[in-house]
């Protein structure tokens, strides 16, 4: 899914914890509504057990 949203995806990490258990971390940057919608789409994917979105507002100087 990150490839389809390359405009929002800054970085991703995939780590295997067990044979059938992985952790995926995404760092996204863009308009809050688009980031929120993409994150909710990822969390709604089949096989995703749990997830959480943390939004950090960026203030330009």
C-alpha positions in Angstrom: 0.0 0.0 0.0 2.9 2.4 0.7 3.9 2.3 -3.0 0.4 3.5 -4.0 0.8 6.4 -1.5 4.4 7.2 -2.2 3.6 10.9 -1.9 2.8 10.4 1.8 5.3 7.7 2.7 8.6 9.0 4.0 9.8 5.6 5.4 8.7 2.2 6.4 10.1 -0.6 8.5 9.0 -4.2 8.5 10.3 -6.6 11.2 9.6 -10.3 11.8 8.8 -11.0 15.4 7.7 -14.6 15.0 6.9 -16.9 12.1 3.4 -15.4 11.6 3.8 -12.1 13.4 5.4 -9.0 12.0 5.5 -5.3 13.0 5.2 -2.6 10.4 6.0 1.1 11.1 5.3 3.8 8.7 6.4 7.4 8.8 4.0 9.6 6.7 4.1 13.2 5.9 1.4 15.3 4.2 -2.0 16.8 4.8 -3.5 15.5 8.0 -6.7 14.3 6.4 -4.8 12.3 3.7 -2.5 10.8 6.3 -5.4 9.9 8.5 -7.3 8.3 5.7 -4.3 6.2 4.6 -3.6 5.1 8.1 -7.2 4.0 8.6 -7.1 2.1 5.3 -3.9 0.2 6.5 -5.5 -0.5 9.9 -8.6 -1.9 8.1 -6.6 -4.4 6.1 -7.2 -8.1 6.7 -4.6 -9.6 9.1 -3.8 -6.3 10.9 -4.3 -7.2 14.5 -3.8 -3.8 16.1 -2.5 -0.4 15.2 -2.4 3.2 16.3 -2.0 6.6 14.5 0.0 9.3 16.1 -0.3 12.7 14.4 2.5 15.3 15.1 1.8 18.7 13.7 4.7 20.4 12.0 5.0 24.2 12.5 7.0 26.0 9.8 9.2 28.8 11.0 
